[in-house]
């Protein structure tokens, strides 16, 4: 029996707003009981700056240990891990400036809460909010395409793919607006640390992750990745609907065969576990289940493969792949400016200082008073850590550049027409794609290294770098 096509409303998804909430997020909790909490939030930046946040929280009566109990209960209700996820800082953290204007425009969006109070941080979140809102119509559009494919309606599928490709192009334009109001220096040094999570954070004083004191004496350390755009259900929907398979980083392609890898009812082959799949555990439960449902009914790639003689259909499908690949290329460029250049500038500055004059890093809980025992312990720990050549990682907890390059390259693999395979190819035809000439990308070497002329001159974007919220 063919599975039913999912109904958006069954998964708390809106045909108009997509994965953004159907009702605008509350700016404050209405119950007066929470007034003191709201007072802390409204002064969050000042309390962080003065290192008084923890002390103020502990003065509130009837507060469970370290806020852990209410925080864990809220996370359980939302089916989210206890960390600053993409849902928390983006999906549920915006408000329109004018309620009678659309929310898919950056000119009509504002954040509710930020860590730093900076325009840069607000803009960083709001670009994602605008992308979510602008991409929302793709959800009902492509579910309609699935239904049309089931009855063999090639014209409707082609029209849906055309509209999908055009909307993806708009999302790429929105992404590039990040440069307008988010300064790379502010992002790298001020914003990114708040989104780092507790995974792979030994150098920051969290070798075991984070311990949530719930008073039971049975708690365990948790290592959780921070907020990441890989946690966007919208971006993962694009991959699923187009039948794009993402492999564990470093694993080579196994070429798709619709006759051997899909079942008789035209369902897409199951995705194997990888970082992108792992990020679904950081999504709200209903959204995660929606993606699982879509995975069971996605048939567009099989349908196009079966009707590859239909040039209009094949070209429309390949255009979607090209636009999504272009979106990922734009994101790699953004990573280059906001992370790679800034990390190298920091290391260059550190190396230029003499050992005597170089400042020693002091890492401590920014929510605590500066003279606390924990701060001193963290400081001593950081001073005893020897510098190494470990990879910088994304806020989601993965080595970034290898992951991003592979995700981009995998996006073009399902291309149908020869011209599309040639354009979206990253090199020689290779296994499963013989007969195609090698076509490298501008500035990208055969080994995948990208040479960039940017803020720091000419440098190579090698696989030892990483670290941004990533698709």
Secondary structure as GFF3:
##gff-version 3
##sequence-region A 1 471
A	DSSP	three_ten_helix	8	11	.	.	.	ID=ss1
A	DSSP	three_ten_helix	32	34	.	.	.	ID=ss2
A	DSSP	alpha_helix	35	42	.	.	.	ID=ss3
A	DSSP	alpha_helix	44	49	.	.	.	ID=ss4
A	DSSP	alpha_helix	53	58	.	.	.	ID=ss5
A	DSSP	three_ten_helix	65	67	.	.	.	ID=ss6
A	DSSP	alpha_helix	68	78	.	.	.	ID=ss7
A	DSSP	alpha_helix	86	86	.	.	.	ID=ss8
A	DSSP	pi_helix	87	91	.	.	.	ID=ss9
A	DSSP	beta_strand	94	96	.	.	.	ID=ss10
A	DSSP	three_ten_helix	106	108	.	.	.	ID=ss11
A	DSSP	beta_strand	109	111	.	.	.	ID=ss12
A	DSSP	alpha_helix	119	135	.	.	.	ID=ss13
A	DSSP	alpha_helix	137	150	.	.	.	ID=ss14
A	DSSP	alpha_helix	154	176	.	.	.	ID=ss15
A	DSSP	alpha_helix	178	181	.	.	.	ID=ss16
A	DSSP	alpha_helix	184	186	.	.	.	ID=ss17
A	DSSP	pi_helix	187	191	.	.	.	ID=ss18
A	DSSP	three_ten_helix	192	195	.	.	.	ID=ss19
A	DSSP	three_ten_helix	202	204	.	.	.	ID=ss20
A	DSSP	beta_strand	210	211	.	.	.	ID=ss21
A	DSSP	beta_strand	221	222	.	.	.	ID=ss22
A	DSSP	three_ten_helix	229	231	.	.	.	ID=ss23
A	DSSP	alpha_helix	233	242	.	.	.	ID=ss24
A	DSSP	alpha_helix	258	261	.	.	.	ID=ss25
A	DSSP	alpha_helix	275	278	.	.	.	ID=ss26
A	DSSP	three_ten_helix	279	282	.	.	.	ID=ss27
A	DSSP	alpha_helix	285	297	.	.	.	ID=ss28
A	DSSP	alpha_helix	300	306	.	.	.	ID=ss29
A	DSSP	alpha_helix	311	335	.	.	.	ID=ss30
A	DSSP	pi_helix	336	340	.	.	.	ID=ss31
A	DSSP	alpha_helix	341	352	.	.	.	ID=ss32
A	DSSP	alpha_helix	373	383	.	.	.	ID=ss33
A	DSSP	alpha_helix	400	411	.	.	.	ID=ss34
A	DSSP	alpha_helix	418	424	.	.	.	ID=ss35
A	DSSP	beta_strand	450	454	.	.	.	ID=ss36
A	DSSP	beta_strand	457	461	.	.	.	ID=ss37
###
